[in-house]
Amino acid sequence: MEQYIIKGGKPLSGEVTISGYKNAALGIIAAAVMTDETVIINNVPKVKDIELLLKAIEDIGAKVEYSKNSVKINGSNISSVSVDFDYIRKIRASYYLLGALLGKYNNAAVALPGGCNIGSRPIDQHIKGFEALGSEVKIEHGLIKANTDQLTGAHIYFDGSSVGATINTMLAACLAEGQTTLENAAKEPHVVDVANFLNSMGANIKGAGTDVIRIKGVSKLHGSEYSIIPDQIEAGTFMFAAAASKGDVLIKNVIPKHLEAFTAKLLEIGAEVEEFDDAIRVKASGRLGNTHVKTLVYPGFLTDMQPQMTTLLAVSKGTSIVTESIFENRFKYVDELSRMGASIKVESNTAIIDGVERLTGAAVSAPDLRAGAALVIAGLMAEGFTTVENVEYIERGYEFFEYKMQQLGADIVKVDSEDTKAIKKFKLKVG
Ligand code: UD1
C-alpha cells in the first residue's frame, strides 16, 4: 500500500498550476459518447476517477485515445448500453452514463454508483428526472435500468439542488423531443461546463448556472473540441495549504470567481489573498483567526472544501464552528486530526474546533478523497513526520498531488509502506 510521508513545518512557496476540473470532466466524458462523431476534450486531469470512466466507455465500445491531458473519444461503435464492471461501482459519476446512453439509445443500465463514503447518497432525483422525460426506471441486480420508446421534454422541479441529478437529466433531455425545463437546478460551475460542452456539440441549453435550465431537444449531436475549466477544489486545496503552512503561493490557471467563498473565509481569518485574471495568490504569516462556516450549494462554501477548512481552523486562534449541510457523514477525518493533537468535537453535523497552537505528526489514514487532502495539509503544518495512508483516495481526484506539493517546497514523498529503505532515506534526507 502506498502512503505519503510528510515532514511538516516548511512554508509552501512558489507557483502551482491547477489541472482541469475532475467533476466537470466526468460529465463531459459521459456526454462525449452521445455523438457518433469524434470529440476532443482538452485539459482533462489524469486522475483515477477519470481513468476508470474512460475504461468504462471503452469497454462498451467507444474508441478512446488519451495523450497528455487530451482525450479523443468516438462513440459511434458503442455495442452495449449496459455498464456493469466491478471498477465502475467505485466511481459515483458512473451514473452520468445513464443519462448519456438513455438520451442517445433510449436504453441504459449502469451499476449502482459507489464513490466517497461521506454519508447516504440517494439517487431519487435522477430517477425523478428520467421518469419525467418518459423513461421507465428500475433497480435490479445492482443495476439502474432506464428505457423508453421515446424521451419527451418535461417540466421538472427538483426537490433539492443536486449537481448529479441536474447534469444527468440535462444529458438525457438534450436528445428528447421538445422542451425540458429544470427548476431548482444546481448552479455549480461544472453544471455550466457540461452545458457549454453539450452546446458546443449542437445541444440547445439555456440558463445553466441559474436555477432554471431550459433545454430544447435536438435530433442529434455532433463532434466538438472543448477545454475543461480549472478545478475549483484543487485550487481551493492549494489556497488552504498555502495559508496553513504560512506560505506564499501563486495558484495559476484558476477562475477566481469560482473561489470566492474560499477567498472570503481566508480574508476573514487574516490571510492575504490577491486576485488576478486567471491566478490567485495566497499568503499568510503567524496564526490565523477563527470563524464560522456552513457548507452550502454554490455560490456558498463548497462541501468538498470542508475538511481542508476544518484542518486550517484546528490550529487557528479561538473557537470555530463548521457546519456540514450537504452530506451527513463528512467528519470522519476528525478522529485522525485528533491523533495529531487537534481539539475538535463533532455533534451531529457540526464540528466545534478549539484551535490548538500546533499539531504533531502521527500515522493517519485518509477516509475519503477530500479528507485525505486535508490530512496532507495537517501534515504540512505538524511538527515532525506524518504518514498518510490510503493515498489511493487522494489520487482519485488530485493530479500529481505530491509532485505539485514538492514543487512548492513541501517535504513529502509517496512510498510503499513496505519499502523501509525508501522511508528511511526520505527521513534522513529531510532530517
Ligand atoms: C457532486 C460532486 C461532489 C460534491 C457534491 C456537492 C461530482 C462528481 N461530485 O456530487 O464532489 O460534494 O456535488 O457539491 O460532481 N441528493 C438526493 N437525491 C438525489 C441526489 C442528491 O437527496 O437524487 C442529495 C445528496 O444526498 C446531497 C445533496 O443532494 O445531500 C447534494 O448532492 P449532489 O449535488 O447530487 O452531489 P453529487 O452530484 O453526488
Boltz pocket constraint, residues with backbone or C-beta under 6 A from the ligand:
constraints:
  - pocket:
      binder: B
      contacts: [[A, 23], [A, 24], [A, 26], [A, 92], [A, 93], [A, 120], [A, 121], [A, 122], [A, 123], [A, 124], [A, 125], [A, 126], [A, 127], [A, 160], [A, 161], [A, 162], [A, 163], [A, 164], [A, 165], [A, 186], [A, 188], [A, 190], [A, 303], [A, 304], [A, 325], [A, 326], [A, 327]]
      max_distance: 6.0
